[in-house]
Amino acid sequence: IYHMHMAVIRRSQGHSAVAAAAYRAGQNLYDERQGLRHDYTQKSGVFHREIIAPTHAPKWVNDRESLWNTAELAERRKDSQVAHHLDIAFPSELNARLRLQLMRRYVKARFADRGMVADVACHDFHTRNPHFHVMLTTRRLEGDGFAAKKEAAWRPAFVKKDGRTVVDPDYIKEERKAWASFANEALREAGLSQRIDHRSYQERGIERVDRKSD
């Protein structure tokens, strides 16, 4: 099964990076900007949570509450993009150890090595829908905080369409292809024959017929 969804966490829609992180990680985090506490400790299905940061990152980024409050306070605009988010399905054929290994390889190579801080939460490992969420910072770390400007090299992933900020279709294709490559390599290393494909049925020349019961 292939699934990857990308989105922007932005204030114009009432979003908070702290609230989003608390929900995905199943934790209780205090939001300094909103003056609210977001308590999701009763959330079920959270198997693993982890922050993957660049090698030069200061220690405070490994604290989820500090990370996202600092990211929020770095933004001044009412319509700021506070974070980027991906929701990705694991190959269900891999066991828990191999899924985490795959996730770390992918997140480090695609995001942390480029300077982003990635906050990862893995869900539903005991179901048929194991998946993980990645929240990504939009600014490069600088000194003991975030840079004054958003990182230009990370912005092309999002474009304006009909007055809305949406993920660039070309970026989606690139990232979907990258995940398929990492996942298929993990399946190969595990000695499994299954593979995933990021392309649509139409792109693969497959005609799908939905059958209805009589």
JOVENCOR-V245345 format. One record per pair of residues at least 24 apart in sequence whose ideal C-beta (glycine too) atoms are under 8 Angstrom apart, sorted by the first residue. I is the first residue (numbers start at 0). GAP is how many residues later the second one is. Records with the same first field share a line. If there is no record, write none. Layout:
# JOVENCOR-V245345
I: GAP + GAP
This chain:
# JOVENCOR-V245345
0: 88 + 90 + 91 + 195
1: 87 + 174 + 178 + 194 + 195 + 196
2: 84 + 85 + 86 + 128
3: 82 + 83 + 84 + 85 + 168 + 171 + 172 + 175 + 194
4: 81 + 82 + 83
5: 78 + 79 + 80 + 81 + 151 + 161 + 165 + 166 + 169
6: 77 + 78 + 79 + 80 + 160
7: 73 + 75 + 76 + 77 + 150 + 157 + 159
8: 72 + 73 + 74 + 75 + 76 + 126
9: 69 + 70 + 71 + 72 + 155
10: 64 + 66 + 67 + 68 + 69 + 71
11: 66 + 67
14: 67
15: 56 + 66
16: 51 + 54 + 55 + 65 + 66 + 118
17: 47 + 50 + 51 + 54
19: 48 + 63 + 65 + 115
20: 43 + 46 + 47 + 98 + 114
21: 42
23: 25 + 95 + 97 + 99 + 109 + 111
24: 24 + 39 + 94 + 96
25: 95
26: 37
28: 35 + 36 + 39
29: 35 + 39
30: 38 + 41
31: 37 + 40 + 41
32: 36 + 39 + 40
44: 78 + 79 + 82
45: 75 + 76 + 77
46: 49 + 75 + 76 + 77 + 78 + 79 + 83
47: 52 + 72 + 73 + 74 + 77
48: 70 + 71 + 72 + 73
49: 54 + 70
50: 66 + 67 + 68 + 69
51: 52 + 55 + 56 + 59 + 60 + 65 + 66 + 68
52: 59 + 64 + 65 + 88
53: 58 + 59 + 61 + 62 + 63 + 87
55: 85
56: 60 + 84
57: 83 + 86
59: 84
60: 56 + 80
63: 55
66: 50 + 52 + 70
67: 51 + 67
69: 75 + 76
70: 66 + 67 + 68 + 75
73: 65 + 71 + 72
80: 57 + 69 + 77 + 84
81: 56
82: 52 + 53 + 54 + 55
83: 51 + 52 + 54 + 70 + 73 + 74
84: 48 + 49 + 50 + 51
85: 47 + 48 + 50 + 89
86: 44 + 45 + 46
87: 43 + 44 + 45 + 46 + 91
88: 40 + 41 + 42
89: 32 + 40 + 41 + 42 + 93
90: 92 + 95 + 96 + 103 + 105
91: 36 + 37 + 38
92: 94 + 97 + 99 + 101
93: 92 + 93 + 96 + 98
95: 29
97: 88 + 92
98: 26 + 31 + 33
100: 85
101: 80 + 81 + 84
102: 29
104: 77 + 81
105: 72 + 73 + 76 + 77
106: 27
108: 73
109: 65 + 68
110: 25
113: 39 + 40
114: 25 + 26 + 36
115: 35 + 38
116: 24
172: 25
